[in-house]
């Protein structure tokens, strides 16, 4: 049996799909499993033990063209993302069983889904329903994607995130202090309810816990990292880690503090307690669907404005949240 899975979007979403990938492997242990992904998110699965092959969609490439390359040799195709690109790829395989999902109020997608898939799951996720209905429940994305395995006929479900880290990765970050508060500096710390000045003030307060402060960052926050180094508030500010080294740095921390990015899900994969700030808009959806998964966590809402009083209140919430998780570790 040949199975093609596709997830072409973000790093964090592919991490959240690894339980579904593992469930496919357990449900069809003799199958040949290929994952189609982008050059950007392939780092998540390049060591995944549940995958036999990776098919990279090049930047600007056609998902349908990649899907057609599997024609005649694909029995089951699953779109792990509710996106047109993934649906197009799955449809082009012409697999006998093609599975995907969409959101409850994407009526056009639901109406036209039969052009792409033979079996469709409908997720309850919807930002408007979350905002308008107090208590409206949305399951974590992991659980929504696992529905696809069941819909495809899978009988064994796995719920652990899969993100292998090697001893070489751990050796590469040996100089990073253990037991630290790991602060992932993403661009969202620098705008829309957060500023670099407030972030510096926050890290200065985190030092009162007595744990080392390790700031990690990527290309989107180099300017902010420069400002943090100049402020001297962190024990270490480190960038240019490989993806697996970044995960290894989180693994040796006591708590991870981040905004809503892939870092949230890397932290969950290495089982670190996490404080995460979600954007003010659509908080009720985001903080459920993309919350830290199966780890101790606190989910906070970014302020609606950059007013000094709002930023100060947010810092108070963050410090209290970090303190509560440190007490549990």
ABEGO torsion letter per residue (X at the ends): XBBBBBBABBAAAAAAAAAAAAAAAAABAABBBBBBBBAAAAAAAAABAABABBBBBBBGBBAAAAAAAABGABABBBBABBBAAAAAAAAAAGBABBBBBBBAABAAAAAAAAAABABBBBBABBAAAAAABBGBBBBBAAAAAAAAAAAAGBABBBABBBBBBBAAAAAAAAABBBGBBBBBBBAAAABGGBBAAAAAAAAAAAAAAGBBBBBBBBAAAAAAAAAAAAAGABABBBBGBBAAAAAAAAAABABBBBBBBAAAAAAAAAGBBBBBBBBABGAAAAAAAABBBGBBBBBBBBBABABAAAAAAAAAAAAAAAAAAAAAX
